[in-house]
Amino acid sequence: DAGVIQSPRHEVTEMGQEVTLRCKPISGHNSLFWYRQTMMRGLELLIYFNNNVPIDDSGMPEDRFSAKMPNASFSTLKIQPSEPRDSAVYFCASRRGGTVLETQYFGPGTRLLVL
Amino acid sequence: DAKTTQPTSMDCAEGRAANLPCNHSTISGNEYVYWYRQIHSQGPQYIIHGLKNNETNEMASLIITEDRKSSTLILPHATLRDTAVYYCIVPTGANSKLTFGKGITLSVRP
């Protein structure tokens, strides 16, 4: 089985540009999570979806960030406009069920650098 | 989430057991203890979880004290590939999500 797939793996962009990160969860998983990791703040949950519906977006830093899950096999995290402080590794994770008892499986991450 | 406290770092020799402690003194009766690890430049990986009884799988063992206020993750024969940050997490069931703290950095030396 393929794991969680994220693209691109690396992204370098200039301040002010739009950035779109993509995630394909494991087939059959109905919960999807977006995390951000920096040295200063560690691994932070941005948003999570259950059955394609956003359940908790309290971690989304500001209006420049938006996430969508149009179907069970695809999600995007968009930053518009991007700023240097958005530079981080962004991880997507998926889980089979809707409870914390199910294991989360993480993707390899997208390394974003905003110049 | 119930607060967890872990040492910042520890090391052990390759082939020896690595015992990683975690304190979670405010844990409630129905809250589980989870362990994940993150190898450098990779996404976190699930290791094990438990409620009251000790648990063992192909990766590790989890020992939970009788009062449930602390636990120890045991890697019985550590290898260089076990060098990673290990996170002890006690999620609050209502919100059904994991909150990662700083974790403990385990360095396995040859």
Interface residues (C-beta under 8 A of the other chain):
Chain A: V4 F33 Y35 G42 L43 E44 L45 Y48 I55 D56 F91 A93 G98 T99 V100 L101 T103 Q104 Y105 F106 G107 P108 G109
Chain B: Y32 Y36 Q38 S41 Q42 G43 P44 Q45 Y46 H49 P91 G93 N95 S96 K97 L98 T99 F100 G101 K102
